[in-house]
């Protein structure tokens, strides 16, 4: 008979109560909640590390919504992509450029008033199948001729909202976001219509589609054209696309088709340069006082003989070049005054110098007005921006580089080469008609010996002109000699 070991007094088994079940469940839920919270914080940190600008984008979108509500008086519902596009809205009231501030281009300004401003301001008059808002307008021409200023003036005059679209706004590193951003351009523009969608240097965004370009770039162009004028277009919207470029020949053919109105903005003519210079100098006289510009330049409201001479002096200059010329001419009196002041200070090194007093004195009495002589001095060394770059490109030996760039020759070099060519042609002509002269071709020498391509002495003789007198004195045996 086996004897079991002694296990001590038997403790009664404690029964599981309802309270114990609640405590255990509470602990499990607490553990689960802590796990979920920790996982969420970890995922949030990972997302913020991947996209560090996420919080800044949210803050900017919230601020932009508040600005839009203040601008339109009502809250406009937008999604996350339209919030990014909303940051590019320009209030037309904040634009300080009008059509009157643009010198010249009267024909283009009048056409734009009919095709852009009138439909945006009076949309009820353009609802028929023939009378409709122009969906696309292209401004093209050389750099600095005022294309961007025209776009800003159109937004100001029409009172339409202005969407300034750049490539950096609609390009995203996430697959598919670029197409959604392009779609948001037009959906947001329809919400805030009347609206002008402006694209500067449009050739960089909507250039020709090529076989070797990335599929994302091709998809961007296709998406843009589909919403602009395609199956998905809302034709009842008072929205138009305005673009500017220096290279219209680089645009895709389908994009050019959608620009139903295209205007060339060329370099200003003499009369247009007079108008531009008049506006610039009158504005300078308004800012600095009438004594800042010589009265002769603004004679007859800026249409006098000196202004005509100045316009002729600045040939081949664009609008931005003319502004730079005026700025350099206006700085010459200031430089003269500062040089005189420096000379006086060197003569009197112990004199007390009060900068504010001297500046006030200069502005009030000592600064001489800008005159025609100042412009003549500036034009001695000034070159238009595009021409200067082209001269450097030709000097550096890269004349056959970029396709489509105009060749702007140096006038002095061209005149020198033409004179040398004329002298060489005249000397050659005289040498050919000189009696007793042998015309030696590159294929033979003066003795009639052919080389290179196998010409015989007879060939050389037939190519050599000689006078009739020399022919009579030739030997009777027909020997070939020097005539």
C-alpha positions as CSV (number, residue, x, y, z in Angstrom):
1,X,0.0,0.0,0.0
2,X,1.5,3.3,-1.2
3,X,1.6,6.3,1.2
4,X,0.9,9.7,-0.4
5,X,3.2,12.6,0.8
6,X,1.8,15.2,3.1
7,X,0.8,18.3,1.1
8,X,-0.2,20.5,4.0
9,X,-3.7,21.8,4.8
10,X,-5.9,22.1,1.7
11,X,-6.8,25.7,0.9
12,X,-10.3,26.2,-0.4
13,X,-10.2,27.2,-4.1
14,X,-11.2,30.9,-4.6
15,X,-14.1,31.3,-7.0
16,X,-13.8,33.9,-9.9
17,X,-16.1,36.8,-9.3
18,X,-17.6,39.3,-11.7
19,X,-15.4,42.0,-10.3
20,X,-12.3,40.0,-11.3
21,X,-13.7,39.6,-14.9
22,X,-14.1,43.4,-15.2
23,X,-10.7,44.1,-13.9
24,X,-9.1,41.7,-16.3
25,X,-11.1,43.1,-19.2
26,X,-10.1,46.6,-18.2
27,X,-6.4,45.7,-18.2
28,X,-6.7,44.1,-21.7
29,X,-8.5,47.1,-23.1
30,X,-5.9,49.4,-21.6
31,X,-3.1,47.4,-23.1
32,X,-4.9,47.4,-26.5
33,X,-5.5,51.1,-26.3
34,X,-1.8,51.8,-25.4
35,X,-0.8,49.6,-28.4
36,X,-3.0,51.4,-30.8
37,X,-1.9,54.8,-29.5
38,X,1.8,53.9,-29.8
39,X,1.2,52.5,-33.3
40,X,-0.6,55.6,-34.3
41,X,2.2,57.9,-33.0
42,X,4.8,55.7,-34.7
43,X,2.9,55.9,-38.1
44,X,2.5,59.7,-37.7
45,X,6.2,60.1,-37.1
46,X,7.0,57.9,-40.2
47,X,4.6,59.9,-42.4
48,X,6.0,63.2,-41.2
49,X,9.5,62.0,-41.9
50,X,8.5,61.0,-45.4
51,X,6.7,64.3,-46.1
52,X,8.1,67.0,-43.8
53,X,6.1,69.7,-45.4
54,X,2.7,68.1,-44.7
55,X,2.0,70.2,-41.6
56,X,3.1,73.4,-43.3
57,X,0.8,72.6,-46.3
58,X,-2.2,72.0,-44.0
59,X,-1.5,75.3,-42.2
60,X,-1.2,77.1,-45.5
61,X,-4.4,75.6,-46.8
62,X,-6.3,76.7,-43.7
63,X,-4.9,80.2,-44.0
64,X,-5.8,80.3,-47.7
65,X,-9.4,79.2,-47.0
66,X,-9.7,82.0,-44.6
67,X,-8.4,84.5,-47.2
68,X,-10.8,83.1,-49.8
69,X,-13.7,83.5,-47.5
70,X,-12.6,87.0,-46.8
71,X,-12.1,87.7,-50.6
72,X,-15.4,86.2,-51.8
73,X,-17.6,86.7,-48.7
74,X,-18.6,83.0,-48.7
75,X,-16.8,79.8,-47.8
76,X,-15.8,77.9,-50.9
77,X,-15.7,74.1,-50.5
78,X,-12.4,72.7,-51.7
79,X,-10.5,69.5,-51.5
80,X,-6.9,69.0,-50.6
81,X,-5.7,69.5,-54.2
82,X,-7.7,72.6,-54.7
83,X,-6.3,74.0,-51.5
84,X,-2.8,73.8,-53.1
85,X,-4.0,75.5,-56.2
86,X,-5.8,78.2,-54.1
87,X,-2.4,79.4,-52.9
88,X,-1.8,80.8,-56.4
89,X,-4.8,83.1,-56.5
90,X,-4.0,86.8,-57.1
91,X,-6.5,89.4,-56.1
92,X,-7.0,91.7,-59.1
93,X,-7.4,94.6,-56.7
94,X,-3.8,94.0,-55.6
95,X,-2.4,94.4,-59.1
96,X,-1.0,97.9,-59.8
97,X,-0.7,97.6,-63.6
98,X,-3.3,98.9,-66.1
99,X,-3.4,99.0,-69.9
100,X,-2.7,102.7,-69.7
101,X,0.7,102.0,-68.1
102,X,1.8,100.0,-71.1
103,X,3.3,102.2,-73.8
104,X,2.5,101.4,-77.5
105,X,0.8,98.1,-78.5
106,X,-2.5,100.0,-79.1
107,X,-3.7,97.5,-81.6
108,X,-3.1,94.6,-79.4
109,X,-4.6,96.3,-76.3
110,X,-7.8,97.1,-78.3
111,X,-8.1,93.5,-79.5
112,X,-7.6,92.2,-76.0
113,X,-10.3,94.5,-74.6
114,X,-12.8,93.0,-77.1
115,X,-11.7,89.3,-76.7
116,X,-10.9,89.2,-73.0
117,X,-12.2,92.1,-70.9
118,X,-15.7,92.4,-72.5
119,X,-16.6,88.7,-72.2
120,X,-15.4,88.5,-68.6
121,X,-17.3,91.7,-67.6
122,X,-20.4,91.0,-69.6
123,X,-20.8,87.2,-69.8
124,X,-24.6,87.4,-70.6
125,X,-23.7,88.9,-74.0
126,X,-21.6,85.9,-75.0
127,X,-23.9,82.9,-74.6
128,X,-24.7,82.0,-78.2
129,X,-22.9,79.4,-80.3
130,X,-20.9,82.1,-82.1
131,X,-20.5,84.6,-79.3
132,X,-18.5,82.9,-76.7
133,X,-15.7,83.6,-74.3
134,X,-12.3,83.0,-75.9
135,X,-10.9,79.9,-74.2
136,X,-7.2,80.5,-75.0
137,X,-5.1,83.5,-75.8
138,X,-1.3,83.3,-76.6
139,X,1.1,86.2,-76.3
140,X,4.4,85.6,-78.0
141,X,7.4,87.7,-79.0
142,X,11.0,88.6,-78.0
143,X,11.8,88.8,-74.3
144,X,11.1,92.1,-72.5
145,X,8.3,93.3,-74.8
146,X,5.6,93.4,-72.1
147,X,3.7,90.1,-72.4
148,X,3.5,89.5,-68.6
149,X,2.5,93.2,-68.0
150,X,-0.3,92.7,-70.5
151,X,-1.5,89.7,-68.6
152,X,-1.5,91.5,-65.3
153,X,-3.3,94.5,-66.9
154,X,-6.0,92.3,-68.3
155,X,-6.6,90.8,-64.9
156,X,-6.8,94.3,-63.4
157,X,-9.0,95.8,-66.0
158,X,-11.4,92.9,-66.1
159,X,-11.7,92.4,-62.4
160,X,-11.3,88.6,-62.9
161,X,-9.5,86.3,-60.5
162,X,-6.0,85.5,-61.6
163,X,-4.5,82.0,-61.2
164,X,-0.7,82.2,-61.7
165,X,0.2,78.5,-62.6
166,X,3.8,77.4,-62.4
167,X,5.3,74.0,-63.1
168,X,6.3,73.6,-59.5
169,X,2.7,73.9,-58.3
170,X,1.3,71.0,-60.3
171,X,4.3,68.6,-60.3
172,X,4.3,66.1,-57.5
173,X,6.6,63.2,-56.5
174,X,3.5,61.0,-55.9
175,X,2.2,59.0,-58.8
176,X,-1.1,60.3,-60.0
177,X,-1.1,63.5,-57.9
178,X,0.1,65.7,-60.9
179,X,-3.1,64.7,-62.9
180,X,-5.3,65.5,-59.9
181,X,-3.6,68.8,-59.4
182,X,-4.2,69.7,-63.1
183,X,-7.8,68.7,-62.7
184,X,-8.0,70.9,-59.6
185,X,-6.8,73.9,-61.6
186,X,-10.0,74.0,-63.7
187,X,-12.4,72.8,-61.0
188,X,-11.2,75.5,-58.7
189,X,-11.2,78.1,-61.5
190,X,-14.9,77.3,-62.2
191,X,-15.7,77.8,-58.6
192,X,-14.2,81.3,-58.5
193,X,-15.1,82.4,-62.0
194,X,-14.7,84.7,-63.8
195,X,-11.1,83.5,-63.8
196,X,-8.0,83.9,-65.9
197,X,-5.5,80.9,-65.8
198,X,-2.1,82.4,-66.6
199,X,0.9,80.4,-67.6
200,X,4.2,82.2,-68.2
201,X,6.8,80.5,-70.4
202,X,4.1,78.0,-71.4
203,X,6.6,76.2,-73.7
204,X,8.3,74.7,-70.7
205,X,5.1,73.1,-69.5
206,X,3.1,72.4,-72.7
207,X,5.9,71.8,-75.2
208,X,5.9,69.3,-78.0
209,X,5.2,65.7,-77.0
210,X,8.2,63.5,-77.7
211,X,8.9,59.8,-77.8
212,X,11.7,60.0,-75.3
213,X,10.1,62.2,-72.6
214,X,8.8,60.7,-69.4
215,X,5.3,59.4,-69.3
216,X,4.4,61.7,-66.4
217,X,5.2,64.7,-68.5
218,X,3.1,63.5,-71.4
219,X,0.2,62.6,-69.0
220,X,0.4,66.2,-67.6
221,X,0.0,67.7,-71.1
222,X,-2.9,65.3,-72.0
223,X,-4.7,65.9,-68.8
224,X,-4.4,69.7,-69.2
225,X,-5.7,69.7,-72.7
226,X,-8.7,67.4,-71.8
227,X,-9.9,69.8,-69.1
228,X,-9.1,72.9,-71.1
229,X,-11.0,72.0,-74.3
230,X,-12.1,68.4,-74.5
231,X,-14.8,65.9,-73.4
232,X,-14.5,67.0,-69.7
233,X,-14.7,70.7,-70.4
234,X,-17.4,72.8,-68.8
235,X,-18.1,75.2,-71.7
236,X,-20.5,77.3,-69.7
237,X,-17.7,78.4,-67.4
238,X,-16.4,81.9,-67.7
239,X,-12.8,80.7,-67.6
240,X,-9.9,81.3,-70.0
241,X,-6.3,80.3,-70.4
242,X,-3.8,83.1,-71.0
243,X,-0.2,82.2,-71.8
244,X,3.0,83.9,-72.7
245,X,6.1,82.5,-74.4
246,X,9.3,83.5,-76.3
247,X,9.3,80.2,-78.2
248,X,5.8,79.6,-79.8
249,X,7.3,77.1,-82.3
250,X,8.2,74.7,-79.4
251,X,4.5,74.4,-78.3
252,X,2.6,71.2,-79.1
253,X,0.3,71.4,-82.1
254,X,-2.8,70.5,-80.1
255,X,-1.9,73.2,-77.6
256,X,-1.6,75.8,-80.4
257,X,-5.0,74.7,-81.7
258,X,-6.6,75.6,-78.4
259,X,-5.1,79.1,-78.5
260,X,-7.8,80.5,-80.8
261,X,-6.4,84.0,-80.4
262,X,-2.7,84.6,-80.8
263,X,-0.9,87.9,-80.7
264,X,2.6,88.7,-81.5
265,X,4.2,91.3,-79.2
266,X,7.2,92.6,-81.2
267,X,10.0,95.0,-80.4
268,X,8.6,98.5,-80.2
269,X,8.9,100.8,-83.2
270,X,10.2,104.4,-82.9
271,X,6.8,105.9,-82.0
272,X,6.2,103.1,-79.5
273,X,9.6,103.7,-77.9
274,X,8.6,107.4,-77.6
275,X,5.4,106.4,-75.8
276,X,7.3,104.0,-73.5
277,X,10.0,106.5,-72.7
278,X,7.4,109.2,-72.1
279,X,5.5,107.0,-69.6
280,X,8.8,106.0,-67.7
281,X,10.1,109.6,-67.5
282,X,6.8,111.0,-66.5
283,X,6.5,108.5,-63.7
284,X,10.0,109.4,-62.6
285,X,9.1,113.1,-62.6
286,X,6.0,112.3,-60.5
287,X,8.0,110.4,-57.9
288,X,11.0,112.7,-57.7
289,X,9.5,116.0,-58.6
290,X,9.3,117.9,-62.0
291,X,12.9,119.1,-61.6
292,X,14.1,115.5,-61.9
293,X,13.8,115.5,-65.7
294,X,14.8,118.2,-68.2
295,X,11.8,120.1,-69.5
296,X,13.0,119.5,-73.1
297,X,12.5,115.8,-72.8
298,X,8.9,116.2,-71.7
299,X,8.2,119.0,-74.1
300,X,4.8,118.8,-75.8
301,X,3.8,116.0,-73.4
302,X,6.8,113.9,-74.2
303,X,6.4,114.1,-78.0
304,X,9.0,116.8,-78.7
305,X,12.1,116.6,-80.9
306,X,14.4,115.5,-78.0
307,X,12.2,112.6,-77.2
308,X,12.1,111.7,-80.9
309,X,15.9,111.8,-80.9
310,X,16.0,109.6,-77.8
311,X,13.7,107.1,-79.4
312,X,15.9,106.9,-82.5
313,X,19.0,106.5,-80.2
314,X,17.5,103.4,-78.5
315,X,16.7,101.3,-81.7
316,X,16.3,97.6,-81.2
317,X,15.6,98.0,-77.5
318,X,12.7,96.2,-75.8
319,X,10.5,97.7,-73.2
320,X,12.6,96.2,-70.3
321,X,15.7,97.5,-72.1
322,X,14.3,101.0,-72.2
323,X,13.5,100.9,-68.5
324,X,17.1,99.8,-67.8
325,X,18.4,102.7,-70.0
326,X,16.3,105.2,-68.1
327,X,17.5,103.8,-64.8
328,X,21.1,104.0,-65.8
329,X,20.6,107.6,-67.1
330,X,18.8,108.6,-63.9
331,X,21.7,107.3,-61.8
332,X,24.4,109.4,-63.5
333,X,23.4,112.7,-61.7
334,X,23.4,110.7,-58.4
335,X,26.9,109.3,-59.1
336,X,28.2,112.8,-60.0
337,X,26.8,114.2,-56.8
338,X,28.2,111.4,-54.6
339,X,31.6,111.9,-56.3
340,X,31.6,115.6,-55.7
341,X,30.6,115.0,-52.1
342,X,33.5,112.5,-51.7
343,X,35.9,115.0,-53.1
344,X,34.8,117.7,-50.7
345,X,35.1,115.3,-47.8
346,X,38.7,114.4,-48.8
347,X,39.5,118.1,-49.0
348,X,38.1,118.7,-45.6
349,X,38.8,115.5,-43.6
350,X,37.9,117.1,-40.3
351,X,34.5,118.4,-41.4
352,X,31.5,117.1,-39.5
353,X,29.4,114.9,-41.8
354,X,25.7,114.7,-41.2
355,X,24.4,112.0,-43.6
356,X,20.7,112.8,-43.2
357,X,21.4,116.5,-43.8
358,X,23.4,115.9,-46.9
359,X,20.8,113.5,-48.3
360,X,18.1,116.1,-47.8
361,X,20.2,118.8,-49.3
362,X,21.0,116.6,-52.4
363,X,17.3,115.8,-53.0
364,X,16.1,119.3,-52.6
365,X,18.6,121.4,-54.6
366,X,21.8,119.7,-55.7
367,X,20.6,116.8,-57.8
368,X,20.6,118.0,-61.4
369,X,17.8,116.8,-63.8
370,X,18.2,113.9,-66.3
371,X,18.9,115.1,-69.8
372,X,19.5,113.8,-73.3
373,X,23.3,113.9,-72.7
374,X,22.9,111.3,-70.0
375,X,21.1,108.9,-72.3
376,X,23.8,109.5,-75.0
377,X,26.4,108.6,-72.4
378,X,24.6,105.4,-71.4
379,X,24.0,104.3,-75.0
380,X,27.8,104.3,-75.6
381,X,28.1,101.1,-73.6
382,X,24.6,99.8,-73.4
383,X,23.5,96.7,-75.4
384,X,20.0,95.1,-75.4
385,X,19.9,92.1,-73.1
386,X,19.3,89.5,-75.9
387,X,21.8,91.0,-78.2
388,X,24.5,91.1,-75.5
389,X,23.9,87.4,-74.8
390,X,24.1,86.5,-78.5
391,X,27.3,88.4,-79.0
392,X,28.8,86.4,-76.1
393,X,27.5,83.2,-77.6
394,X,29.1,83.9,-81.0
395,X,32.4,85.0,-79.5
396,X,32.6,81.8,-77.4
397,X,32.2,79.7,-80.6
398,X,28.7,78.3,-79.8
399,X,26.9,79.8,-82.8
400,X,25.5,76.4,-83.8
401,X,24.2,75.6,-80.3
402,X,20.5,76.1,-79.5
403,X,17.9,75.6,-82.2
404,X,15.6,78.5,-83.0
405,X,17.7,81.3,-81.5
406,X,18.0,84.3,-83.9
407,X,21.5,85.2,-85.1
408,X,22.2,88.9,-84.3
409,X,25.5,89.8,-85.9
410,X,27.9,92.5,-84.7
411,X,27.3,95.6,-86.9
412,X,31.0,96.6,-86.8
413,X,32.2,93.1,-87.5
414,X,29.7,92.7,-90.4
415,X,30.8,96.0,-91.9
416,X,34.5,95.1,-91.7
417,X,34.0,91.7,-93.3
418,X,31.9,93.2,-96.1
419,X,34.6,95.8,-96.8
420,X,37.3,93.1,-96.9
421,X,35.1,90.9,-99.2
422,X,34.6,93.8,-101.6
423,X,38.3,94.6,-101.7
424,X,39.2,91.0,-102.4
425,X,36.6,90.7,-105.2
426,X,37.9,93.9,-106.8
427,X,41.5,92.8,-106.7
428,X,40.5,89.4,-108.2
429,X,38.6,91.1,-111.0
430,X,41.5,93.4,-111.8
431,X,43.9,90.5,-111.8
432,X,41.8,88.4,-114.2
433,X,41.7,91.2,-116.8
434,X,45.3,92.2,-116.5
435,X,47.2,91.5,-119.9
436,X,49.8,88.8,-119.8
437,X,48.6,87.4,-116.5
438,X,48.2,83.7,-116.0
439,X,45.2,82.7,-114.0
440,X,46.5,79.7,-111.9
441,X,43.7,77.5,-110.7
442,X,43.9,75.4,-107.5
443,X,44.3,72.3,-109.7
444,X,47.5,73.3,-111.5
445,X,50.6,75.5,-111.3
446,X,51.7,78.4,-113.6
447,X,53.7,76.0,-115.9
448,X,50.7,74.1,-116.9
449,X,51.4,71.1,-114.8
450,X,48.2,69.6,-113.5
451,X,47.9,67.9,-110.1
452,X,45.3,66.6,-107.8
453,X,42.6,65.6,-110.2
454,X,44.6,64.8,-113.3
455,X,44.2,67.9,-115.4
456,X,46.5,68.2,-118.4
457,X,48.4,71.2,-119.6
458,X,45.7,71.7,-122.3
459,X,43.0,71.9,-119.6
460,X,45.0,74.6,-117.8
461,X,45.6,76.5,-121.0
462,X,41.9,76.4,-121.8
463,X,41.1,77.8,-118.3
464,X,43.8,80.6,-118.6
465,X,42.6,83.8,-120.2
466,X,45.0,85.8,-122.4
467,X,44.8,88.8,-124.6
468,X,44.7,88.8,-128.4
469,X,48.0,90.6,-128.7
470,X,49.7,88.0,-126.7
471,X,48.1,85.3,-128.9
472,X,49.6,86.9,-132.1
473,X,53.1,86.8,-130.5
474,X,52.8,83.1,-129.7
475,X,55.3,80.7,-131.3
476,X,54.1,79.2,-134.6
477,X,54.7,75.6,-133.5
478,X,51.9,76.0,-130.9
479,X,54.2,75.5,-128.0
480,X,52.5,76.4,-124.8
481,X,54.2,79.2,-123.0
482,X,53.5,82.1,-120.7
483,X,51.3,84.6,-122.5
